[in-house]
């Protein structure tokens, strides 16, 4: 985030983004959500656990299976 700005990556916004991505992925692949699997990783930021948990819950609610890769390194 940006110092002094309110947090805008709320649980509700994460859910909306995941549902939108799930719909797009299902339409793009011509597969039902139940036939899809996504991999999900996160970085070491403090907010990562909350975002990860919200994303996994939203993917599960949409029917998409999640491969939780845990903390993943990012290129420097």
C-alpha distances in whole Angstrom, upper triangle without the diagonal:
4,6,9,7,8,7,8,9,12,15,17,14,15,18,19,17,19,22,22,22,25,27,26,27,30,32,31,33,35,35,35,31,33,35,31,29,26,24,21,19,16,14,15,11,12,10,13,16,15,13,17,19,18,18,22,23,22,24,27,27,27,30,28,29,26,27,24,24,22,20,20,20,18,20,19
4,6,6,8,9,10,12,14,18,19,17,18,21,22,20,23,25,25,25,28,30,29,30,33,34,34,36,38,38,38,35,37,38,34,33,29,28,24,23,19,18,18,14,15,14,16,19,18,17,20,22,21,22,25,26,26,27,30,31,31,34,32,33,30,30,28,27,25,23,23,23,21,22,21
4,6,8,10,12,14,16,20,21,20,20,24,24,23,26,28,28,28,31,33,33,34,37,38,37,39,42,41,41,38,40,41,38,36,32,30,27,25,22,20,19,15,15,15,18,20,19,19,22,24,23,24,28,29,28,30,33,33,34,36,35,35,32,33,30,29,27,25,25,25,23,24,23
4,7,9,12,14,16,20,21,20,21,24,24,24,27,29,29,29,32,34,33,35,38,39,38,41,43,43,42,39,41,42,39,37,34,33,29,28,24,23,22,18,17,17,20,22,21,21,24,25,24,26,29,29,29,31,34,33,34,37,36,37,34,35,32,32,30,27,28,28,26,28,27
4,6,8,11,13,17,18,16,18,21,21,20,23,26,25,26,29,30,30,32,34,35,35,37,40,39,39,35,38,39,36,35,31,30,27,26,23,22,21,18,17,15,18,21,19,18,22,23,22,23,26,27,26,28,31,30,31,34,33,34,32,33,30,30,28,26,27,27,25,27,26
4,6,9,10,14,15,14,15,18,19,19,21,23,23,24,27,28,29,30,33,34,34,36,38,38,37,33,36,37,34,33,30,29,26,25,22,21,21,17,16,14,17,19,17,16,20,21,19,21,24,24,23,26,28,28,28,32,31,32,30,31,29,29,27,26,27,27,26,28,28
4,6,7,10,12,11,12,15,16,16,18,20,21,21,24,26,26,27,30,31,31,33,35,34,33,30,32,34,31,29,26,25,22,21,18,18,18,14,13,11,14,15,13,13,16,17,15,17,20,20,20,22,25,24,25,28,27,28,26,27,25,26,23,22,24,24,23,26,26
4,5,9,10,8,10,13,13,12,15,17,17,18,21,22,23,24,27,28,28,30,32,32,30,27,30,31,29,27,24,24,21,21,18,19,19,16,15,12,14,16,14,12,16,17,14,15,19,19,18,20,23,22,23,26,25,26,24,26,24,25,23,23,24,25,23,26,26
4,7,8,6,6,10,11,10,12,15,15,16,18,20,20,21,24,25,26,27,29,29,28,24,27,28,25,24,21,20,17,17,15,16,17,14,13,10,11,13,10,9,12,13,11,12,15,16,14,17,20,19,20,23,22,23,21,22,20,21,20,19,20,22,21,23,24
4,5,5,6,9,10,11,12,14,15,17,18,20,21,22,24,26,27,28,30,29,27,24,26,28,25,24,21,21,18,19,17,18,18,15,14,11,12,13,10,9,12,12,10,11,15,14,13,16,18,18,19,22,21,23,21,23,21,22,21,21,22,24,23,26,27
4,6,5,6,9,10,11,12,14,15,16,18,20,21,22,24,25,27,28,27,25,21,23,25,23,22,19,20,17,17,16,18,18,16,15,11,12,12,8,7,10,10,6,9,12,11,10,13,15,14,16,19,18,20,18,20,19,21,19,20,22,24,24,27,28
4,5,5,6,9,10,11,12,14,15,17,18,20,21,23,24,26,27,26,24,20,22,25,23,22,20,21,18,20,19,21,22,20,18,15,15,15,12,11,13,12,9,10,13,12,10,13,15,14,15,18,18,20,19,22,21,23,22,23,24,27,26,29,31
4,5,5,6,9,10,11,12,14,15,16,18,20,21,22,24,25,25,23,20,23,25,22,21,19,20,17,18,17,19,21,18,18,14,15,15,12,10,13,13,10,10,14,13,11,14,16,15,15,19,18,20,19,22,20,22,21,22,23,25,24,27,28
4,5,5,6,9,10,11,12,14,15,16,18,20,21,22,24,23,21,18,20,22,19,18,16,16,14,15,14,16,18,16,16,12,12,13,10,7,9,10,7,7,10,10,8,11,13,13,13,16,15,17,15,18,17,18,18,18,20,22,21,24,26
4,5,5,6,9,10,10,12,14,15,16,18,20,21,22,21,19,16,18,20,18,17,15,16,14,16,16,19,21,19,19,15,14,14,12,9,11,10,7,7,9,8,6,8,11,10,10,13,13,15,15,18,17,19,19,20,22,24,24,27,29
4,6,5,6,9,10,11,12,14,15,17,18,20,21,20,19,16,18,21,18,18,17,18,17,19,19,21,23,21,21,18,17,18,15,12,14,14,10,10,13,12,8,11,13,12,11,15,15,17,17,20,20,22,22,23,24,26,25,28,30
4,6,5,6,9,10,10,12,14,15,16,18,20,19,18,15,18,20,17,17,14,16,14,16,16,18,21,20,20,16,16,17,15,11,13,14,11,9,12,12,9,10,14,13,12,15,14,16,15,18,18,20,20,21,21,23,22,24,26
4,5,5,6,9,10,10,12,14,15,16,18,17,15,12,15,16,14,13,11,13,11,14,15,18,20,20,20,17,15,16,14,11,11,12,9,6,9,9,6,6,10,10,9,11,10,13,12,15,15,17,18,19,19,22,21,24,27
4,5,5,6,9,10,11,12,14,15,16,15,13,11,13,15,13,14,13,15,15,18,19,22,24,23,23,20,19,19,17,14,14,14,11,9,11,10,7,7,10,9,7,10,10,13,13,17,17,20,21,22,23,26,25,28,30
4,5,5,6,9,10,11,12,14,15,15,14,12,15,17,14,15,14,16,16,19,20,22,25,24,25,21,20,21,19,16,16,17,14,12,14,14,10,10,13,12,10,13,12,15,16,19,19,22,23,24,24,26,25,27,30
4,5,5,6,8,10,10,12,14,14,13,11,14,15,12,12,11,13,13,16,17,20,23,23,24,20,19,20,18,15,15,16,14,11,13,14,10,9,13,13,10,12,11,13,13,16,17,19,20,21,21,23,22,24,27
4,5,5,6,9,10,11,12,11,10,7,10,11,9,10,9,13,13,16,18,22,25,24,25,22,20,20,19,16,15,16,14,11,12,12,9,7,10,10,7,9,7,11,11,14,16,18,20,22,22,24,24,26,29
4,6,5,6,8,10,10,10,9,8,12,13,11,13,13,16,17,20,22,25,28,28,28,25,23,24,22,19,19,19,17,14,15,15,12,10,13,12,8,10,10,14,15,18,20,22,24,26,25,28,27,29,32
4,6,5,6,9,10,11,11,10,14,14,12,14,13,16,17,20,22,24,28,27,29,25,24,25,23,20,20,21,19,15,17,18,14,13,16,15,12,13,12,15,16,19,20,22,24,25,25,27,25,27,30
4,5,5,6,8,8,9,8,12,11,8,10,10,13,14,18,20,23,27,27,28,25,23,24,23,20,19,20,18,15,16,17,14,11,14,15,11,12,10,13,13,16,18,19,22,23,23,25,24,26,29
4,6,5,6,5,6,6,9,9,8,11,11,15,17,20,23,26,30,30,31,28,25,26,25,22,21,21,20,16,17,17,15,12,14,14,10,10,9,12,14,17,19,21,24,26,25,28,27,29,32
4,6,5,7,8,9,13,12,11,14,15,18,20,23,26,29,32,32,33,30,28,29,28,24,24,24,22,19,20,20,17,15,17,17,13,14,13,16,18,20,23,25,27,29,28,30,29,31,34
4,6,8,10,11,14,13,11,14,14,17,19,22,24,27,31,31,33,30,28,29,28,24,24,25,23,20,21,22,19,16,19,19,15,16,14,17,18,20,22,24,26,28,26,28,27,28,31
4,5,9,10,12,10,9,12,13,16,18,22,24,28,31,32,33,31,28,29,28,25,24,25,24,20,20,22,19,16,18,19,15,15,13,15,16,18,21,22,25,27,26,28,27,29,32
4,7,9,12,10,10,14,15,19,21,25,27,31,34,35,36,33,31,31,30,27,26,27,25,22,22,23,20,17,19,19,15,15,14,16,18,20,23,25,28,30,29,31,31,32,36
4,6,8,6,7,11,13,17,19,23,26,29,33,33,35,32,29,29,29,26,24,25,23,20,19,20,18,15,16,16,13,12,11,13,16,18,21,23,26,28,28,30,30,32,35
4,5,5,7,11,13,17,19,23,26,29,32,33,34,31,28,28,27,24,23,23,21,19,18,18,16,13,13,13,10,8,9,11,15,17,20,23,26,28,28,31,31,33,36
4,5,5,8,10,14,16,20,22,26,29,29,30,27,25,24,23,21,19,19,18,15,14,14,12,9,10,10,7,5,5,8,11,14,17,20,22,25,25,28,28,31,34
4,6,8,11,14,17,20,23,27,30,30,31,28,25,25,24,22,20,19,19,16,14,14,13,10,9,10,8,5,5,7,11,14,17,20,22,25,25,29,29,32,35
4,7,10,14,17,20,23,27,30,31,32,29,27,26,26,24,21,21,21,18,16,17,16,12,12,14,11,8,7,8,11,13,17,19,22,25,25,28,28,31,34
4,7,10,13,17,20,24,27,28,29,26,23,23,23,21,18,19,18,15,13,15,14,10,11,13,10,8,5,6,9,11,14,16,19,22,22,24,25,27,31
4,7,10,13,17,20,23,25,26,24,20,20,21,18,15,16,16,13,11,14,13,9,10,13,11,9,6,5,6,7,10,12,15,18,18,21,22,24,28
4,6,10,13,17,20,21,23,21,17,17,18,15,13,14,14,11,10,13,12,9,11,13,12,11,7,6,5,6,9,10,13,15,15,18,18,21,24
4,7,10,14,17,19,20,19,15,15,17,14,11,13,14,11,10,14,14,11,12,16,15,14,10,9,6,5,6,7,10,12,11,14,15,18,21
4,7,11,14,15,17,15,11,12,13,11,8,10,12,9,8,12,12,10,12,15,15,15,12,10,7,6,5,6,7,9,9,12,13,16,20
4,7,10,12,14,13,9,10,13,10,8,11,13,10,11,14,15,14,16,19,19,19,16,14,10,9,6,5,5,6,6,9,10,14,16
4,7,8,10,10,6,8,10,9,7,11,12,11,12,15,16,15,17,20,20,21,18,17,13,12,9,8,6,5,6,8,9,13,15
4,6,9,9,6,9,12,11,10,13,15,14,15,18,19,19,21,23,24,25,22,21,17,16,13,11,8,5,6,7,7,11,12
4,7,8,7,9,12,12,11,14,16,16,17,20,21,21,23,25,26,27,25,23,19,18,15,13,10,7,8,9,10,13,14
4,6,5,8,10,10,11,14,15,16,17,19,20,21,23,25,26,27,25,24,21,20,17,15,12,10,11,12,12,15,15
4,6,7,8,10,11,13,14,15,17,19,20,21,23,25,26,27,26,25,21,21,18,17,14,12,14,15,16,19,19
4,6,6,6,9,10,11,12,14,16,17,18,20,21,23,25,23,22,19,20,16,17,14,12,15,16,16,19,20
4,6,5,6,8,10,10,12,14,15,16,18,20,21,22,20,19,16,16,13,13,10,9,11,13,14,17,18
4,6,5,6,9,10,11,12,14,15,16,18,20,21,19,18,15,15,12,12,9,10,13,15,16,20,22
4,5,5,6,9,10,11,12,14,15,17,18,20,19,19,16,17,14,15,13,13,16,18,19,23,24
4,6,5,6,9,10,11,12,14,15,16,18,17,17,14,15,13,14,12,12,14,17,17,20,22
4,6,5,6,9,10,11,12,14,15,16,15,14,11,12,9,10,9,10,12,15,16,20,22
4,5,5,6,9,10,11,12,14,15,14,14,11,13,10,13,11,13,15,19,20,23,25
4,6,5,6,9,10,11,12,14,14,14,12,14,12,15,14,15,18,21,21,25,27
4,5,5,6,8,10,11,12,11,11,9,12,10,13,13,14,16,19,19,23,25
4,6,5,6,9,10,11,9,9,7,9,8,11,12,14,16,19,20,24,26
4,6,5,6,9,10,10,10,9,12,12,15,15,17,20,23,24,27,30
4,5,5,6,9,9,10,10,14,13,17,17,19,21,24,24,27,30
4,5,5,6,5,7,7,11,11,15,16,18,19,22,23,26,29
4,5,5,5,6,7,11,12,16,17,20,21,25,25,29,32
4,5,8,10,11,15,16,19,20,23,24,27,28,31,34
4,6,9,11,15,16,19,21,23,24,27,28,31,33
4,7,9,13,15,19,20,23,24,28,28,31,34
4,6,10,12,15,17,20,21,24,25,28,31
4,7,10,13,15,18,19,22,23,26,30
4,6,9,11,14,15,19,20,23,26
4,6,9,12,13,16,18,21,24
4,6,9,10,14,16,19,22
4,7,7,11,13,16,19
4,6,10,13,16,19
4,7,10,13,15
4,6,10,13
4,7,9
4,6
4
